[in-house]
Amino acid sequence: MSNDVMIYANDLSKSFGSFRALDKINFEVKRGEIVGFLGPNGAGKSTTMRILTCFISPTSGTARVNGHDVFDAPLQVRESLGYLPQRAPLYLEMSVLEYLRFAAELRHLPADTFRKRAKSVVEVCGLAQVLGREIRHLSHGYRQRVGLAQALIHDPPILILDEPTSDLDPNEKAEFLDYLKQIGQERTVMLSTHNLAEVEASCARAIIVSSGRIVADGPLDEIRAKSGRVRYVVSVQESPGTASYRGRGEPPKKSEVETALGAVGGVKKLGDLPTDERAHAFELVSDREVDLRPDVFRLAADKGWVLLELHRDAQTLEDVFRSLTIGDERRNRHVGPESDAGDDEQDGAGDDDADESPRGASRDRHEKTASDRS
Amino acid sequence: MRNIWIIARRDLRAQFNSPVAYVVIGGTLFLVGVLVFLIPHVGNAFMGNFWELDRATMDQMFLYLPPLMCLFVVPAVTMRAIAAEKGSGTLELLITMPVRDSDVILGKFFACLAVVLILLAATLLYPIAMFVWPWHLGPLDWPTVWAGYLGCLLFSSAAVAVGMMLSSLTESDVIAFFMTSATLSILYAIGWMASISPSREVSSTRAPSSISCRSQRFAFS
């Protein structure tokens, strides 16, 4: 293990009774990395973080933080950590300053260091106006910031933040993420969140967990490329309203547009989007290599339709996240986390042609391959 | 050591930031006053009050303090010790700080014990008022009084430990209060239950295991 690996987890498992919260998780985080730890609720994010901070012990496997084993040297591990649990751990009857002083004292910060650190932390977390107020009188956002300040007070080399931004407003979020990026250059930050935009804004790397397993781990671009699909949104005018219709002939019917778009070469999937009565909107999905936009434009021009909107979304992290984690949730509901046995058979109510189960069919109602249409 | 002190200091401040400590200390002083000085001799239940006894002694006070501690003082002081921290999530902060678990427990223990000690110190007002100033009702045997306080201190240390353990089993301070109150009362009353038992064997073997029996040795001249 090189010196630069700050967090190291090897085959970490944690069971609560018969429930397996973590199932052999392996990962490493190096110095200077900001890692987004993503996953749906109950995926095992908090459990992992609690193991790394020595709050609970793993059922099996090993974890090392800053070179110290969480079993053998919990005090050294805790010394090198700043930890913000999911629910900010606050003593409501203390004032903000008292609380920060208490945290600093427990970490044996000398008084003058505390004064210096408190100044910068208070500034970063925007706590200047509430320093003397009792925490019980603070709003949610402020409480979250106080918790954060506590995690930063001793300037730790490793920060573990469990949903640090969940109660912040958008401005505060942006500021906080900027700050993270700033301090993240020589420190190691691991933050969990469901908010993917945050990960995209602040992290270079993401680990996606789902029902106790890591389903993706790598740089964001790599994860984004995982599904290899591109999405297009096309909307065609349906009715001009009071204005005069600028297209050729009559405005097209929905089925007409749908059929024509489905026939465009390279379309993997076609779905309609909700709109008002002025337009037909569709969502097309194609492989990454092909660009559908020229074909869609040509089609609209040839037919004389009024094209209101045509744009191409690179696959967002959100889509990847959904495609990586939804399948798992579905499997869990039917089979339970212990068994990996084929999920489709379970879905399909005894239908042995597993792929065309009733659930799958209704979900994919709009999915049409190009070959079906041609 | 330093960690224990830091945690104890914070907990003690929290105790006195909430009304609980004041209510406990004030309420106990009031109850002790009523029980010792006002309740007359009634059947077997009350031994007769300070005046009826007509001796220069504080025995009555040391008779009533341990049961009050069991029922009311110690449960109220320890109920929040760990239960509240669990409920509000601050235990996660303490445990993930670079302090040993034993530091956290000892810090909390000493904070609770300090509240009880403050209460005990306050009860000194009664012997002082009766025998030193403003009244001099007679020559009080002070060593007996100190022995009584020593007994109360040792007893309350044990009771606080029991209360903290029960507080750690739940997230609700109300439940912690009643569990502690019930447990300590049963421990206290074993002797009395044994004494009313028809079997001589039970009364002779069980009585020494009760708190009341143990604590009486300290105080009664």
Interface residues (C-beta under 8 A of the other chain):
Chain A: R50 T53 C54 F55 L75 Q76 R78 E79 L81 Y83 P85 R87 A88 P89 L90 Y91 L92 E93 M94 F102 A103 E105 L106 R107 H108 Q150
Chain B: R2 N3 I6 I7 R10 A14 N17 S18 S88 G89 T90 L91 E92 L93 L94 I95 T96 M97 P98 V99 R100
